[in-house]
Amino acid sequence: MEYTITKFIHVTLAIVALGANATYGVWLARVAKLDAQTQLFVLRTIKVIDDRIANVAYGLLVVTGLFMVFTAGYALTTRWIAFAIVLYVIALAMAFGLITPNFRRAIRALESEGPASATFTRAMSQGRLYGIGISVVVLAIVFLMVVKPT
């Protein structure tokens, strides 16, 4: 029973984390042509959602995932689990090494230089590429968790 409850929590956390992240592109595309104050509000709101909801859910996914692995008797060296862990580390490196600093740079550029600045435009363009990249990694993890290929 504890495995089933943990699995429910795990899946719910994945929905919350991925669902939040999936909306960022829509928000950014919709606000791109609006005034700087509105853009700044949206970017800061995305940052709050990412920091306080999505990233917390991703962290708890590790906890619940490891609990299920050990409860079910899997080894961390099971191929699909080991590969998912490697992908998770890659996603963390992308998030903390590329995406977060770039997003902060975009917010600072928008505050100081405005939406037409080269710095802001470049940061937003890089952010789109980083977002696509990390989405591919996260979807690969979801695939491994659902399919459990041998």
Secondary structure, 3 states (H helix, E strand, C coil): CHHHHHHHHHHHHHHHHHHHHHHHHHHHHHHCCCCHHHHHHHHHHHHHHHHHHHHHHHHHHHHHHHHHHHHHCCCCCCHHHHHHHHHHHHHHHHHHHHHHHHHHHHHHHHHHCCCCCHHHHHHHHHHHHHHHHHHHHHHHHHHHHHHCCC
